[in-house]
């Protein structure tokens, strides 16, 4: 009897130890995020000994290998924002409309075909999409629009749109799907057509989910590396036309890291660029998280 | 009156018809884009894929020969990443799904995972360089690359495992606890076996994700060219995605090696698609059984 209660106690202790172990392991994701931040800053901050933070972010000239070097990443930031912006003009309508189609309009048969297509788009490795943009789309654009190079802002945006559509589409579809059926039925029962129900009831109800989807899609586009490295053209200039080559931040980092002398100014400057990129995506992700939590749809009554 | 209402009805129907047309068109554009990519890669790449191509190393400064070292390298890197990521990912998912229910800590951990999933791949690459390669002195090696890719696949595995755990009915847990089993015994003997398929699916998806990534391994594991296969986990390796990039942008004869580039891209796609297909079929079969 006494022994049994003893073993009960030890069972209790074992349970507690196991629980704590799992808790510690589950902190690994946060720990990694913290480590990433620490190491990026550690390797990136020394660049501020060379240039002021203002000149670094708003400096218009990126000539890291000149003597004296110029570390102004403003053209790179503009390049990143430009490709992300143009790609979302393409990916947002396509992604959201496809999501509505999948969730509302498509018959089960068609759905069975379209859904795997969207999933396959997400699966293709970025280097393959970059390669496709380089060898197929670039010569095509060059010929059709009669421009000096097919590797430019527009081509990169097309490829990035292809990569962010699956993100936008699948998260939006989930949001549309989770709108309570009562709402839809009520609207249809009042005599609204299916389209009126979609535009006036279902879309407003799933707006926060769709917004989250769009933000995450843009975050994916701004952080995508191989595509912009291979397709964007690589000129560190502020683009004026849609067919200007650009050099977004990730492209600059990857292309130059191999040649930058270890722990030299250029190396630090590239890490600092990565810090800026990291902060951009962090901002996007936090915004998405905030929206999806604050405007979370719980049942039909919260509309 | 009657006519007018008919007219309005007709306009509403027409509007619906037009809008649904837009939906169809946008879905079709996605399909066409995907088909175009497959068409061009397959039609131009299938001739490059021969037995020699798959089983020989590159020769003549990578203008001829095969891609065996790249295949081996990619397999090593992605398997290594999964072996490192699965224990941590599964344990995290168990804690999130079985031990906590709500509260600030849970929200923090989830936020951490979501943000980790959103970190750009090049940032992982630089982190791997600064932390694993330089700080932990692993050097440019399979080990450093596998660790970097493990960090990247962690959110994928946590997500899939959680899905698997959620699909185990609560009645299983209640029955086990009711028989006097402790929480851990319940998880270990009842919940995990039931959730195993979901976890395996997550592992396969993580594998395919790790196999396709380029930027994270560029400074941590990938070599421009190695004449022999890796002999230890401290060697640098060639990898399929990096090989495509190298051949397409920095090779000695970019135009003359096009067929090799298409061939390599095709092999990578087959690898990634094959893994995903496996996961999909596996999942579908399980759902049927349930």
Interface residues (C-beta under 8 A of the other chain):
Chain A: X11 X14 X15 X18 X19 X21 X22 X23 X25 X26 X27 X28 X29 X30 X32 X33 X35 X36 X39 X40 X42 X43 X93 X94 X97 X98 X100 X101 X102 X105 X106 X114 X116 X117 X118 X119 X120 X121 X123 X124 X125 X126 X127 X128 X129 X130 X131 X132 X134 X135 X136 X162 X165 X169 X193 X194 X195 X196 X198 X199 X216 X219 X220 X222 X223 X224 X225 X226 X229 X230 X250 X253 X254 X257 X258 X270 X271 X274 X277 X278 X281 X282 X284 X285 X286 X288 X289
Chain B: X12 X13 X15 X16 X19 X20 X22 X23 X24 X26 X27 X29 X30 X31 X33 X34 X36 X37 X40 X41 X88 X91 X92 X94 X95 X96 X99 X108 X109 X111 X112 X113 X114 X115 X116 X118 X119 X120 X121 X122 X123 X124 X125 X126 X127 X129 X130 X131 X135 X151 X154 X155 X158 X182 X183 X184 X208 X211 X212 X213 X214 X215 X218 X219 X241 X242 X244 X245 X248 X249 X258 X261 X265 X268 X269 X272 X273 X276 X280
